[in-house]
Amino acid sequence: MHPADELGQVRAEIARLTAREAQLKATLAMQRRDLSGARYKAEFKPVLRRVFLRDKLPSYIREAPDLWEARTSLQLRLHPMAVPVEEEDDDATVIELWQDDGPRVHRA
């Protein structure tokens, strides 16, 4: 595949994933209770940031400290969670997909 074509596909996938991320963030923000999945725990954390108040700033002033204020926003963070090891199941089926001579199926 030509690099230009692959780059186009990558950018399209990034756009799709970005939209999906926005949907998932909105879902988590609405429920705000059950934020733990099987592998990740979402956390909303207040984050303080400075916001420039342009409407108060005369054109000749750029860095006047009294024209800044601190605001708090929520930041969504994901934390990897330990996945519990399940006990062995006597009826388990193991499929090895990456063998040179094709998949192998083993029954316990």
Helices and strands as residue ranges (DSSP letters): H 3-31, E 40-52, G 54-56, G 65-67, E 68-80, E 93-96, E 104-107
